[in-house]
Amino acid sequence: METTALEMKVSDFLAQKRIAVAGVSRDNRRHPTGNLIYRRLKKTGHEVFAVNPHMQTFEGDHCLSRSAINPGRG
């Protein structure tokens, strides 16, 4: 079976050890996607950084603001 370009990009992305996840939320019922991605990446051994400018922590981990990820933007 031939590997597609998308599969290669996903594989390259997941090969990263440190990944920031924007969109984690206190309200898992209304906004579950960021939380799910964060938990899955953490479960698979990635060093995951939660990004939400309105929260200080997420599941006991420090939450970063958008500007902490990219200092050139605010």
Phi and psi restraints in degrees (range 20) as a CNS / XPLOR table:
assign (resid 1 and name C) (resid 2 and name N)
       (resid 2 and name CA) (resid 2 and name C) 1.0 -84.2 20.0 2
assign (resid 2 and name N) (resid 2 and name CA)
       (resid 2 and name C) (resid 3 and name N) 1.0 138.0 20.0 2
assign (resid 2 and name C) (resid 3 and name N)
       (resid 3 and name CA) (resid 3 and name C) 1.0 -80.4 20.0 2
assign (resid 3 and name N) (resid 3 and name CA)
       (resid 3 and name C) (resid 4 and name N) 1.0 130.0 20.0 2
assign (resid 3 and name C) (resid 4 and name N)
       (resid 4 and name CA) (resid 4 and name C) 1.0 -83.6 20.0 2
assign (resid 4 and name N) (resid 4 and name CA)
       (resid 4 and name C) (resid 5 and name N) 1.0 166.0 20.0 2
assign (resid 4 and name C) (resid 5 and name N)
       (resid 5 and name CA) (resid 5 and name C) 1.0 -61.1 20.0 2
assign (resid 5 and name N) (resid 5 and name CA)
       (resid 5 and name C) (resid 6 and name N) 1.0 -39.9 20.0 2
assign (resid 5 and name C) (resid 6 and name N)
       (resid 6 and name CA) (resid 6 and name C) 1.0 -64.0 20.0 2
assign (resid 6 and name N) (resid 6 and name CA)
       (resid 6 and name C) (resid 7 and name N) 1.0 -44.3 20.0 2
assign (resid 6 and name C) (resid 7 and name N)
       (resid 7 and name CA) (resid 7 and name C) 1.0 -60.7 20.0 2
assign (resid 7 and name N) (resid 7 and name CA)
       (resid 7 and name C) (resid 8 and name N) 1.0 -38.4 20.0 2
assign (resid 7 and name C) (resid 8 and name N)
       (resid 8 and name CA) (resid 8 and name C) 1.0 -66.3 20.0 2
assign (resid 8 and name N) (resid 8 and name CA)
       (resid 8 and name C) (resid 9 and name N) 1.0 -40.6 20.0 2
assign (resid 8 and name C) (resid 9 and name N)
       (resid 9 and name CA) (resid 9 and name C) 1.0 -66.2 20.0 2
assign (resid 9 and name N) (resid 9 and name CA)
       (resid 9 and name C) (resid 10 and name N) 1.0 -41.1 20.0 2
assign (resid 9 and name C) (resid 10 and name N)
       (resid 10 and name CA) (resid 10 and name C) 1.0 -63.8 20.0 2
assign (resid 10 and name N) (resid 10 and name CA)
       (resid 10 and name C) (resid 11 and name N) 1.0 -44.0 20.0 2
assign (resid 10 and name C) (resid 11 and name N)
       (resid 11 and name CA) (resid 11 and name C) 1.0 -61.7 20.0 2
assign (resid 11 and name N) (resid 11 and name CA)
       (resid 11 and name C) (resid 12 and name N) 1.0 -43.5 20.0 2
assign (resid 11 and name C) (resid 12 and name N)
       (resid 12 and name CA) (resid 12 and name C) 1.0 -62.2 20.0 2
assign (resid 12 and name N) (resid 12 and name CA)
       (resid 12 and name C) (resid 13 and name N) 1.0 -42.2 20.0 2
assign (resid 12 and name C) (resid 13 and name N)
       (resid 13 and name CA) (resid 13 and name C) 1.0 -63.0 20.0 2
assign (resid 13 and name N) (resid 13 and name CA)
       (resid 13 and name C) (resid 14 and name N) 1.0 -47.8 20.0 2
assign (resid 13 and name C) (resid 14 and name N)
       (resid 14 and name CA) (resid 14 and name C) 1.0 -71.7 20.0 2
assign (resid 14 and name N) (resid 14 and name CA)
       (resid 14 and name C) (resid 15 and name N) 1.0 -14.2 20.0 2
assign (resid 14 and name C) (resid 15 and name N)
       (resid 15 and name CA) (resid 15 and name C) 1.0 -75.0 20.0 2
assign (resid 15 and name N) (resid 15 and name CA)
       (resid 15 and name C) (resid 16 and name N) 1.0 -16.2 20.0 2
assign (resid 15 and name C) (resid 16 and name N)
       (resid 16 and name CA) (resid 16 and name C) 1.0 -68.2 20.0 2
assign (resid 16 and name N) (resid 16 and name CA)
       (resid 16 and name C) (resid 17 and name N) 1.0 140.3 20.0 2
assign (resid 16 and name C) (resid 17 and name N)
       (resid 17 and name CA) (resid 17 and name C) 1.0 -85.6 20.0 2
assign (resid 17 and name N) (resid 17 and name CA)
       (resid 17 and name C) (resid 18 and name N) 1.0 -28.4 20.0 2
assign (resid 17 and name C) (resid 18 and name N)
       (resid 18 and name CA) (resid 18 and name C) 1.0 -117.8 20.0 2
assign (resid 18 and name N) (resid 18 and name CA)
       (resid 18 and name C) (resid 19 and name N) 1.0 123.1 20.0 2
assign (resid 18 and name C) (resid 19 and name N)
       (resid 19 and name CA) (resid 19 and name C) 1.0 -136.6 20.0 2
assign (resid 19 and name N) (resid 19 and name CA)
       (resid 19 and name C) (resid 20 and name N) 1.0 132.3 20.0 2
assign (resid 19 and name C) (resid 20 and name N)
       (resid 20 and name CA) (resid 20 and name C) 1.0 -94.4 20.0 2
assign (resid 20 and name N) (resid 20 and name CA)
       (resid 20 and name C) (resid 21 and name N) 1.0 136.5 20.0 2
assign (resid 20 and name C) (resid 21 and name N)
       (resid 21 and name CA) (resid 21 and name C) 1.0 -117.8 20.0 2
assign (resid 21 and name N) (resid 21 and name CA)
       (resid 21 and name C) (resid 22 and name N) 1.0 109.8 20.0 2
assign (resid 21 and name C) (resid 22 and name N)
       (resid 22 and name CA) (resid 22 and name C) 1.0 -83.2 20.0 2
assign (resid 22 and name N) (resid 22 and name CA)
       (resid 22 and name C) (resid 23 and name N) 1.0 145.2 20.0 2
assign (resid 22 and name C) (resid 23 and name N)
       (resid 23 and name CA) (resid 23 and name C) 1.0 99.7 20.0 2
assign (resid 23 and name N) (resid 23 and name CA)
       (resid 23 and name C) (resid 24 and name N) 1.0 10.7 20.0 2
assign (resid 23 and name C) (resid 24 and name N)
       (resid 24 and name CA) (resid 24 and name C) 1.0 -65.8 20.0 2
assign (resid 24 and name N) (resid 24 and name CA)
       (resid 24 and name C) (resid 25 and name N) 1.0 150.5 20.0 2
assign (resid 24 and name C) (resid 25 and name N)
       (resid 25 and name CA) (resid 25 and name C) 1.0 -144.8 20.0 2
assign (resid 25 and name N) (resid 25 and name CA)
       (resid 25 and name C) (resid 26 and name N) 1.0 153.1 20.0 2
assign (resid 25 and name C) (resid 26 and name N)
       (resid 26 and name CA) (resid 26 and name C) 1.0 -70.7 20.0 2
assign (resid 26 and name N) (resid 26 and name CA)
       (resid 26 and name C) (resid 27 and name N) 1.0 -29.1 20.0 2
assign (resid 26 and name C) (resid 27 and name N)
       (resid 27 and name CA) (resid 27 and name C) 1.0 -98.4 20.0 2
assign (resid 27 and name N) (resid 27 and name CA)
       (resid 27 and name C) (resid 28 and name N) 1.0 89.3 20.0 2
assign (resid 27 and name C) (resid 28 and name N)
       (resid 28 and name CA) (resid 28 and name C) 1.0 -66.9 20.0 2
assign (resid 28 and name N) (resid 28 and name CA)
       (resid 28 and name C) (resid 29 and name N) 1.0 -26.0 20.0 2
assign (resid 28 and name C) (resid 29 and name N)
       (resid 29 and name CA) (resid 29 and name C) 1.0 -71.6 20.0 2
assign (resid 29 and name N) (resid 29 and name CA)
       (resid 29 and name C) (resid 30 and name N) 1.0 -39.7 20.0 2
assign (resid 29 and name C) (resid 30 and name N)
       (resid 30 and name CA) (resid 30 and name C) 1.0 -89.2 20.0 2
assign (resid 30 and name N) (resid 30 and name CA)
       (resid 30 and name C) (resid 31 and name N) 1.0 -28.4 20.0 2
assign (resid 30 and name C) (resid 31 and name N)
       (resid 31 and name CA) (resid 31 and name C) 1.0 -135.3 20.0 2
assign (resid 31 and name N) (resid 31 and name CA)
       (resid 31 and name C) (resid 32 and name N) 1.0 67.3 20.0 2
assign (resid 31 and name C) (resid 32 and name N)
       (resid 32 and name CA) (resid 32 and name C) 1.0 -81.6 20.0 2
assign (resid 32 and name N) (resid 32 and name CA)
       (resid 32 and name C) (resid 33 and name N) 1.0 -17.9 20.0 2
assign (resid 32 and name C) (resid 33 and name N)
       (resid 33 and name CA) (resid 33 and name C) 1.0 -63.0 20.0 2
assign (resid 33 and name N) (resid 33 and name CA)
       (resid 33 and name C) (resid 34 and name N) 1.0 -52.4 20.0 2
assign (resid 33 and name C) (resid 34 and name N)
       (resid 34 and name CA) (resid 34 and name C) 1.0 -60.5 20.0 2
assign (resid 34 and name N) (resid 34 and name CA)
       (resid 34 and name C) (resid 35 and name N) 1.0 -40.0 20.0 2
assign (resid 34 and name C) (resid 35 and name N)
       (resid 35 and name CA) (resid 35 and name C) 1.0 -63.8 20.0 2
assign (resid 35 and name N) (resid 35 and name CA)
       (resid 35 and name C) (resid 36 and name N) 1.0 -43.5 20.0 2
assign (resid 35 and name C) (resid 36 and name N)
       (resid 36 and name CA) (resid 36 and name C) 1.0 -62.1 20.0 2
assign (resid 36 and name N) (resid 36 and name CA)
       (resid 36 and name C) (resid 37 and name N) 1.0 -46.3 20.0 2
assign (resid 36 and name C) (resid 37 and name N)
       (resid 37 and name CA) (resid 37 and name C) 1.0 -61.9 20.0 2
assign (resid 37 and name N) (resid 37 and name CA)
       (resid 37 and name C) (resid 38 and name N) 1.0 -45.5 20.0 2
assign (resid 37 and name C) (resid 38 and name N)
       (resid 38 and name CA) (resid 38 and name C) 1.0 -56.4 20.0 2
assign (resid 38 and name N) (resid 38 and name CA)
       (resid 38 and name C) (resid 39 and name N) 1.0 -50.6 20.0 2
assign (resid 38 and name C) (resid 39 and name N)
       (resid 39 and name CA) (resid 39 and name C) 1.0 -64.6 20.0 2
assign (resid 39 and name N) (resid 39 and name CA)
       (resid 39 and name C) (resid 40 and name N) 1.0 -42.0 20.0 2
assign (resid 39 and name C) (resid 40 and name N)
       (resid 40 and name CA) (resid 40 and name C) 1.0 -65.3 20.0 2
assign (resid 40 and name N) (resid 40 and name CA)
       (resid 40 and name C) (resid 41 and name N) 1.0 -43.9 20.0 2
assign (resid 40 and name C) (resid 41 and name N)
       (resid 41 and name CA) (resid 41 and name C) 1.0 -64.1 20.0 2
assign (resid 41 and name N) (resid 41 and name CA)
       (resid 41 and name C) (resid 42 and name N) 1.0 -41.4 20.0 2
assign (resid 41 and name C) (resid 42 and name N)
       (resid 42 and name CA) (resid 42 and name C) 1.0 -63.5 20.0 2
assign (resid 42 and name N) (resid 42 and name CA)
       (resid 42 and name C) (resid 43 and name N) 1.0 -42.0 20.0 2
assign (resid 42 and name C) (resid 43 and name N)
       (resid 43 and name CA) (resid 43 and name C) 1.0 -63.5 20.0 2
assign (resid 43 and name N) (resid 43 and name CA)
       (resid 43 and name C) (resid 44 and name N) 1.0 -30.1 20.0 2
assign (resid 43 and name C) (resid 44 and name N)
       (resid 44 and name CA) (resid 44 and name C) 1.0 -90.7 20.0 2
assign (resid 44 and name N) (resid 44 and name CA)
       (resid 44 and name C) (resid 45 and name N) 1.0 9.6 20.0 2
assign (resid 44 and name C) (resid 45 and name N)
       (resid 45 and name CA) (resid 45 and name C) 1.0 95.9 20.0 2
assign (resid 45 and name N) (resid 45 and name CA)
       (resid 45 and name C) (resid 46 and name N) 1.0 5.4 20.0 2
assign (resid 45 and name C) (resid 46 and name N)
       (resid 46 and name CA) (resid 46 and name C) 1.0 -76.1 20.0 2
assign (resid 46 and name N) (resid 46 and name CA)
       (resid 46 and name C) (resid 47 and name N) 1.0 153.5 20.0 2
assign (resid 46 and name C) (resid 47 and name N)
       (resid 47 and name CA) (resid 47 and name C) 1.0 -88.4 20.0 2
assign (resid 47 and name N) (resid 47 and name CA)
       (resid 47 and name C) (resid 48 and name N) 1.0 109.5 20.0 2
assign (resid 47 and name C) (resid 48 and name N)
       (resid 48 and name CA) (resid 48 and name C) 1.0 -109.8 20.0 2
assign (resid 48 and name N) (resid 48 and name CA)
       (resid 48 and name C) (resid 49 and name N) 1.0 138.3 20.0 2
assign (resid 48 and name C) (resid 49 and name N)
       (resid 49 and name CA) (resid 49 and name C) 1.0 -117.2 20.0 2
assign (resid 49 and name N) (resid 49 and name CA)
       (resid 49 and name C) (resid 50 and name N) 1.0 120.3 20.0 2
assign (resid 49 and name C) (resid 50 and name N)
       (resid 50 and name CA) (resid 50 and name C) 1.0 -77.6 20.0 2
assign (resid 50 and name N) (resid 50 and name CA)
       (resid 50 and name C) (resid 51 and name N) 1.0 136.0 20.0 2
assign (resid 50 and name C) (resid 51 and name N)
       (resid 51 and name CA) (resid 51 and name C) 1.0 -122.6 20.0 2
assign (resid 51 and name N) (resid 51 and name CA)
       (resid 51 and name C) (resid 52 and name N) 1.0 116.0 20.0 2
assign (resid 51 and name C) (resid 52 and name N)
       (resid 52 and name CA) (resid 52 and name C) 1.0 -163.4 20.0 2
assign (resid 52 and name N) (resid 52 and name CA)
       (resid 52 and name C) (resid 53 and name N) 1.0 112.5 20.0 2
assign (resid 52 and name C) (resid 53 and name N)
       (resid 53 and name CA) (resid 53 and name C) 1.0 -67.5 20.0 2
assign (resid 53 and name N) (resid 53 and name CA)
       (resid 53 and name C) (resid 54 and name N) 1.0 -9.4 20.0 2
assign (resid 53 and name C) (resid 54 and name N)
       (resid 54 and name CA) (resid 54 and name C) 1.0 -101.6 20.0 2
assign (resid 54 and name N) (resid 54 and name CA)
       (resid 54 and name C) (resid 55 and name N) 1.0 2.1 20.0 2
assign (resid 54 and name C) (resid 55 and name N)
       (resid 55 and name CA) (resid 55 and name C) 1.0 -128.0 20.0 2
assign (resid 55 and name N) (resid 55 and name CA)
       (resid 55 and name C) (resid 56 and name N) 1.0 144.0 20.0 2
assign (resid 55 and name C) (resid 56 and name N)
       (resid 56 and name CA) (resid 56 and name C) 1.0 -90.5 20.0 2
assign (resid 56 and name N) (resid 56 and name CA)
       (resid 56 and name C) (resid 57 and name N) 1.0 -33.0 20.0 2
assign (resid 56 and name C) (resid 57 and name N)
       (resid 57 and name CA) (resid 57 and name C) 1.0 -137.9 20.0 2
assign (resid 57 and name N) (resid 57 and name CA)
       (resid 57 and name C) (resid 58 and name N) 1.0 157.1 20.0 2
assign (resid 57 and name C) (resid 58 and name N)
       (resid 58 and name CA) (resid 58 and name C) 1.0 -139.1 20.0 2
assign (resid 58 and name N) (resid 58 and name CA)
       (resid 58 and name C) (resid 59 and name N) 1.0 117.8 20.0 2
assign (resid 58 and name C) (resid 59 and name N)
       (resid 59 and name CA) (resid 59 and name C) 1.0 50.6 20.0 2
assign (resid 59 and name N) (resid 59 and name CA)
       (resid 59 and name C) (resid 60 and name N) 1.0 40.8 20.0 2
assign (resid 59 and name C) (resid 60 and name N)
       (resid 60 and name CA) (resid 60 and name C) 1.0 85.3 20.0 2
assign (resid 60 and name N) (resid 60 and name CA)
       (resid 60 and name C) (resid 61 and name N) 1.0 -5.4 20.0 2
assign (resid 60 and name C) (resid 61 and name N)
       (resid 61 and name CA) (resid 61 and name C) 1.0 -102.7 20.0 2
assign (resid 61 and name N) (resid 61 and name CA)
       (resid 61 and name C) (resid 62 and name N) 1.0 148.9 20.0 2
assign (resid 61 and name C) (resid 62 and name N)
       (resid 62 and name CA) (resid 62 and name C) 1.0 -61.0 20.0 2
assign (resid 62 and name N) (resid 62 and name CA)
       (resid 62 and name C) (resid 63 and name N) 1.0 136.7 20.0 2
assign (resid 62 and name C) (resid 63 and name N)
       (resid 63 and name CA) (resid 63 and name C) 1.0 -100.8 20.0 2
assign (resid 63 and name N) (resid 63 and name CA)
       (resid 63 and name C) (resid 64 and name N) 1.0 133.4 20.0 2
assign (resid 63 and name C) (resid 64 and name N)
       (resid 64 and name CA) (resid 64 and name C) 1.0 -96.0 20.0 2
assign (resid 64 and name N) (resid 64 and name CA)
       (resid 64 and name C) (resid 65 and name N) 1.0 152.7 20.0 2
assign (resid 64 and name C) (resid 65 and name N)
       (resid 65 and name CA) (resid 65 and name C) 1.0 -89.0 20.0 2
assign (resid 65 and name N) (resid 65 and name CA)
       (resid 65 and name C) (resid 66 and name N) 1.0 165.5 20.0 2
assign (resid 65 and name C) (resid 66 and name N)
       (resid 66 and name CA) (resid 66 and name C) 1.0 -60.0 20.0 2
assign (resid 66 and name N) (resid 66 and name CA)
       (resid 66 and name C) (resid 67 and name N) 1.0 -39.1 20.0 2
assign (resid 66 and name C) (resid 67 and name N)
       (resid 67 and name CA) (resid 67 and name C) 1.0 -68.5 20.0 2
assign (resid 67 and name N) (resid 67 and name CA)
       (resid 67 and name C) (resid 68 and name N) 1.0 -23.5 20.0 2
assign (resid 67 and name C) (resid 68 and name N)
       (resid 68 and name CA) (resid 68 and name C) 1.0 -70.6 20.0 2
assign (resid 68 and name N) (resid 68 and name CA)
       (resid 68 and name C) (resid 69 and name N) 1.0 -27.6 20.0 2
assign (resid 68 and name C) (resid 69 and name N)
       (resid 69 and name CA) (resid 69 and name C) 1.0 -80.7 20.0 2
assign (resid 69 and name N) (resid 69 and name CA)
       (resid 69 and name C) (resid 70 and name N) 1.0 -42.9 20.0 2
assign (resid 69 and name C) (resid 70 and name N)
       (resid 70 and name CA) (resid 70 and name C) 1.0 -131.8 20.0 2
assign (resid 70 and name N) (resid 70 and name CA)
       (resid 70 and name C) (resid 71 and name N) 1.0 90.6 20.0 2
assign (resid 70 and name C) (resid 71 and name N)
       (resid 71 and name CA) (resid 71 and name C) 1.0 -57.6 20.0 2
assign (resid 71 and name N) (resid 71 and name CA)
       (resid 71 and name C) (resid 72 and name N) 1.0 -20.3 20.0 2
assign (resid 71 and name C) (resid 72 and name N)
       (resid 72 and name CA) (resid 72 and name C) 1.0 -76.7 20.0 2
assign (resid 72 and name N) (resid 72 and name CA)
       (resid 72 and name C) (resid 73 and name N) 1.0 -11.8 20.0 2
assign (resid 72 and name C) (resid 73 and name N)
       (resid 73 and name CA) (resid 73 and name C) 1.0 -120.6 20.0 2
assign (resid 73 and name N) (resid 73 and name CA)
       (resid 73 and name C) (resid 74 and name N) 1.0 158.3 20.0 2
